[in-house]
């Protein structure tokens, strides 16, 4: 069973809502964090639900009525319902005890995009667990799952990536109201994992600053030209394949008697290194600079350019390079700048 539903909306005015939120935040701040969470009696909590309070009130009225009118069947019904409610507490505890939770850090995302949290619910016992509700501790969207015996149930939660840098993952609440729904048993898992959030790229960034190229590329091209080797061609060397020989130039060389063959050489084509400099963004605000640099890094990577990153005197420059690893290194530097 796997169902998903949204909790009911909050009332228009609740004078105790702010106090309740503060108490939750204080309690969550004092909750120990760990990489995994094993549910035991020490971290399992119990309270009656609204249906449980209504049942208690009904049983009280039924008991008073049975005493006043000496109704033996009323006594029997009262004690049977009370016993069933108490037995449901033990069944509910057994439904949660022994379960293990693991929450893995998601892949890095840009600010404003959702973080996909991979949650693993492990049931090592031989009993199946039923009607387990899982949600973020501060959230309202609840997922209901059944955990098969001696199996792992994967789940996925979503939380927004709020701002750049390392973001703590939200606490996860696991609850059950099985079997009668009159008691709610729950536990809270606060993980030590964190997610890396990249700066949000600028929506409509200006073109790449191609004028900010490394002058070393032009110098190397000039040296090749002065040595007689131009971009795209070079002198013939022993062992070069004949298919690379430029035969038109070879015919001219044979006609003039120079005997100088040239071959194609794509490796000597000049390639300028693009430098993305925070001081050259044209923006004064730091976050706006990082947002534009993030957009430029994505654009340069999509175009397959070699690019470097300069974030200022307080940060080390990232040498010009290309590829997925270099892209991640640049975005990581922007996130932690």
C-alpha positions in Angstrom: 0.0 0.0 0.0 1.4 3.4 -1.0 -0.9 6.4 -0.8 -0.2 10.1 -0.6 -2.4 12.8 0.8 -2.1 16.3 2.1 -3.0 17.2 5.7 -6.0 19.4 6.3 -5.5 23.2 6.2 -4.6 25.1 9.4 -7.4 27.1 11.0 -7.7 30.8 10.3 -6.6 31.7 13.8 -5.0 29.6 16.5 -3.6 31.5 19.5 -1.5 28.5 20.5 0.0 27.9 17.0 3.0 30.2 17.5 3.8 28.7 20.9 3.5 25.2 19.5 5.9 26.0 16.7 8.4 27.5 19.1 8.2 24.4 21.3 8.7 22.2 18.3 11.8 24.1 17.2 13.3 24.0 20.7 12.7 20.3 21.0 14.1 19.6 17.5 17.2 21.7 18.3 17.9 19.5 21.4 17.2 16.2 19.5 20.5 14.2 18.8 21.4 13.8 15.2 22.9 10.7 13.6 23.7 9.2 10.2 21.0 6.4 10.8 18.1 5.9 13.2 17.0 2.7 14.9 13.5 3.0 16.4 13.5 1.9 20.1 11.5 2.5 23.2 13.8 5.4 24.1 12.9 7.4 21.0 9.3 6.4 20.5 6.5 8.7 21.7 2.8 8.2 22.3 -0.3 10.4 22.6 -4.0 9.8 22.0 -5.5 11.0 18.8 -8.7 13.0 18.6 -10.6 9.8 18.0 -8.8 8.4 21.2 -10.0 11.4 23.3 -13.5 11.0 21.9 -13.4 7.3 22.8 -12.2 8.1 26.3 -15.0 10.5 26.8 -17.5 8.0 25.5 -16.2 5.3 27.8 -16.4 7.7 30.7 -20.1 8.5 29.9 -20.8 4.8 29.4 -19.2 3.9 32.8 -21.1 6.6 34.7 -24.4 5.5 33.1 -23.7 1.8 33.9 -22.9 2.7 37.5 -26.1 4.8 37.9 -28.4 2.2 36.3 -26.5 -0.9 37.3 -26.2 -2.1 33.7 -24.0 -5.2 33.6 -23.9 -5.2 29.9 -22.7 -1.6 30.1 -19.9 -2.6 32.4 -19.0 -5.4 30.0 -18.9 -3.1 27.0 -16.9 -0.4 28.8 -14.2 -2.8 29.9 -14.0 -4.6 26.6 -13.5 -1.3 24.7 -11.0 -0.1 27.3 -9.1 -3.4 27.0 -9.1 -3.2 23.2 -7.7 0.4 23.3 -4.9 -0.6 25.7 -4.0 -3.7 23.6 -3.8 -1.4 20.6 -1.0 0.5 22.3 1.2 -2.6 22.4 0.4 -3.6 18.8 1.2 0.0 17.7 4.6 -0.1 19.5 5.5 -3.4 17.9 4.6 -2.0 14.6 7.4 0.6 14.9 10.0 -1.0 17.1 13.1 -2.3 15.3 12.7 -0.3 12.1 15.8 1.4 10.8 16.0 4.7 8.8 18.8 6.0 6.6 18.7 9.3 4.7 21.3 9.9 2.1 22.5 13.3 1.0 21.1 14.3 -2.5 23.0 15.5 -5.4 23.8 19.2 -5.4 21.1 21.5 -6.9 20.7 25.1 -7.7 19.0 27.4 -5.2 15.2 27.4 -5.8 15.1 23.9 -7.2 13.8 20.9 -5.1 16.2 18.6 -3.3 15.3 14.9 -3.8 15.9 13.0 -0.5 16.4 9.3 -0.7 15.1 7.6 2.4 15.6 3.9 3.1 13.2 2.2 5.6 14.7 -1.2 6.6 12.5 -3.8 8.4 14.9 -6.6 9.6 12.2 -8.5 11.5 10.0 -11.3 10.2 6.8 -9.3 10.7 5.4 -6.9 8.2 4.6 -3.4 9.4 1.5 -1.6 8.3 0.2 1.9 7.9 3.4 3.8 8.4 3.2 7.5 7.9 6.4 9.3 6.8 6.8 13.0 6.3 9.1 15.9 7.1 8.9 17.0 10.7 7.9 20.5 9.7 5.9 19.5 6.7 2.3 18.5 6.1 2.4 16.0 3.2 2.3 12.5 4.5 3.2 9.3 2.7 1.6 6.0 3.9 3.6 2.8 3.3 3.7 -0.8 4.4 7.1 -2.3 5.2 7.5 -5.9 4.1 9.2 -8.4 6.4 13.0 -8.5 6.0 13.0 -6.0 3.2 14.0 -2.4 2.5 11.5 0.1 1.4 12.9 3.0 -0.6 11.1 6.3 -0.4 11.8 9.8 -1.8 11.0 13.1 -0.1 11.4 16.6 -1.5 12.5 19.8 0.1 13.3 23.2 -1.5 16.9 24.3 -1.8 16.7 27.6 -0.1 20.1 29.3 -0.3 23.6 28.6 -1.5 26.0 26.6 0.6 25.6 23.6 2.7 22.0 23.1 3.8 20.9 20.8 6.6 18.4 18.1 5.6 15.0 18.3 7.3 14.1 16.0 10.2 11.9 13.0 9.2 8.9 11.9 11.2 7.7 8.3 11.2 4.3 7.6 12.8 1.6 5.0 13.0 -2.0 4.9 14.3 -2.3 1.2 13.7 -4.5 -0.7 14.5 -7.5 1.3 15.8 -6.4 4.9 15.2 -7.0 5.9 18.8 -3.3 6.3 19.7 -0.6 8.0 17.7 3.0 6.7 18.1 5.9 8.5 16.4 9.6 9.0 16.2 11.7 11.7 14.7 15.0 11.2 12.8 17.4 14.1 12.6 20.2 13.3 10.2 23.7 14.6 10.1 23.8 14.7 6.3 23.9 18.0 4.4 23.2 19.0 0.8 25.3 21.3 -1.3 23.2 24.1 -2.9 24.7 26.0 -5.9 23.8 29.7 -6.4 20.8 30.3 -8.5 21.9 31.1 -12.1 20.9 34.5 -13.5 17.7 34.2 -15.6 18.8 36.2 -18.6 22.6 36.6 -18.3 24.6 38.6 -20.8 26.8 36.7 -23.3 30.1 35.2 -22.2 32.9 37.6 -21.8 35.0 36.2 -24.6 37.2 39.2 -24.6 38.6 38.1 -21.2 40.8 35.4 -22.7 44.2 34.3 -21.6 46.9 36.1 -23.7 49.1 33.1 -23.5 47.1 31.3 -26.3 47.8 34.2 -28.7 51.4 34.2 -27.8 51.8 30.5 -28.5 50.0 30.9 -31.8 52.5 33.7 -32.8 55.4 31.5 -31.9 54.1 28.7 -34.1 53.7 31.2 -36.9 57.2 32.5 -36.6 58.6 29.0 -36.7 56.8 28.3 -40.0 53.9 26.3 -38.5 50.5 27.9 -38.9 47.2 26.9 -37.3 45.9 23.7 -38.8 49.0 22.7 -40.7 52.6 21.8 -39.9 55.7 20.3 -41.6 55.7 16.7 -42.6 57.3 14.3 -40.2 58.4 10.7 -40.8 55.5 8.4 -39.8 52.7 10.8 -40.5 49.8 9.1 -42.4 49.6 10.1 -46.1 45.9 10.9 -45.8 46.9 14.0 -43.7 49.2 15.4 -46.4 47.8 18.6 -48.0 48.4 17.5 -51.6 47.7 20.9 -53.2 50.4 22.5 -51.2 52.6 19.4 -51.8 52.2 19.9 -55.6 53.2 23.5 -55.3 56.2 22.6 -53.3 57.3 20.0 -55.9 56.8 22.5 -58.7 58.9 25.1 -57.0 61.5 22.6 -56.0 61.3 23.2 -52.3 60.2 19.7 -51.5 58.5 20.9 -48.3 55.4 18.8 -47.5 52.8 20.0 -45.0 50.1 17.9 -43.1 47.0 18.8 -41.3 47.3 19.2 -37.5 44.1 19.9 -35.6 46.0 19.7 -32.3 47.8 23.0 -33.0 44.6 25.0 -33.5 44.7 28.0 -31.1 42.3 27.7 -28.2 41.9 30.6 -25.9 41.2 30.1 -22.2 38.1 32.0 -21.0 38.3 33.6 -17.6 35.2 34.3 -15.6 36.1 37.1 -13.2 33.9 38.4 -10.4 35.4 41.8 -10.8 34.4 41.9 -14.5 30.7 41.1 -14.0 29.6 44.7 -13.9 27.6 44.1 -10.7 28.3 45.4 -7.2 26.3 43.1 -5.1 28.1 39.9 -4.2 25.1 37.5 -4.6 24.3 39.0 -8.0 27.9 38.4 -9.0 27.8 34.8 -8.0 24.5 34.3 -9.8 25.9 35.7 -13.0 29.1 33.6 -12.7 27.0 30.5 -12.2 25.1 31.2 -15.4 28.3 31.8 -17.2 29.8 28.5 -15.9 26.8 26.6 -17.2 27.0 28.4 -20.6 30.7 27.8 -21.0 30.3 24.1 -20.1 27.5 23.6 -22.6 29.6 25.2 -25.3 32.6 23.0 -24.4 35.0 25.9 -23.7 38.0 25.9 -21.5 37.3 28.4 -18.7 38.8 29.5 -15.4 37.2 31.2 -12.4 38.4 34.2 -10.4 36.4 35.0 -7.2 38.6 37.7 -5.8 41.7 38.0 -3.6 40.1 36.1 -0.7 39.7 33.0 -2.9 42.1 30.9 -4.9 41.7 31.0 -8.7 40.5 27.9 -10.4 42.7 27.1 -13.4 41.2 27.0 -16.9 39.9 23.5 -17.8 36.7 21.8 -19.1 34.6 18.8 -18.4 32.0 17.7 -15.8 34.5 17.6 -12.9 35.7 21.2 -13.6 32.1 22.4 -13.8 31.3 20.8 -10.4 34.5 22.3 -8.9 33.5 25.8 -10.2 30.0 25.5 -9.0 31.2 24.3 -5.6 33.5 27.2 -5.3 30.6 29.6 -6.1 28.4 27.9 -3.5 30.9 28.3 -0.7 32.3 31.7 -1.7 
